[in-house]
Amino acid sequence: MTALEFNRLSQAGVLLIQEEPKRYDVPKARHASCLPLVEEIQKLRLLMEKAAGDEGNLSSELVIEISMRLDEKINEYMTLRRRAGD
């Protein structure tokens, strides 16, 4: 789920709760330089999910802050992949 989809669900008042943390499917990094970003993106996604559940509000300041950081990291990852020719 993208941050945009997450925000749309937030505005619609939909709360997503999962019983156990899940590992997000991410493309395999072909270059070692991508691995730290992939790991950080996964951690931020899980952190955002947990924060949304804990806060009980998808538009809380904490969730939005994590979402913005996640967007930055995803953009950084995509830029790195384009430069690497993936």
Residue pairs with C-beta under 8 A, 6 or more apart in sequence:
3 67
3 70
3 71
3 74
6 48
6 58
6 67
7 58
7 67
9 16
9 58
10 52
10 58
10 59
10 63
11 59
14 58
15 52
15 53
15 56
15 58
16 49
16 52
17 53
18 49
21 46
21 49
21 50
23 42
24 41
24 42
24 45
24 46
26 38
26 41
26 42
27 86
29 35
29 37
29 38
30 84
30 86
31 80
31 84
31 86
33 80
33 84
34 77
34 80
34 81
34 84
37 73
37 76
37 77
37 80
38 77
40 73
41 70
41 73
41 74
41 77
44 66
44 69
44 70
44 73
45 70
47 66
48 63
48 66
48 67
48 70
51 60
51 62
51 63
51 66
52 58
52 60
52 63
55 62
55 63
57 63
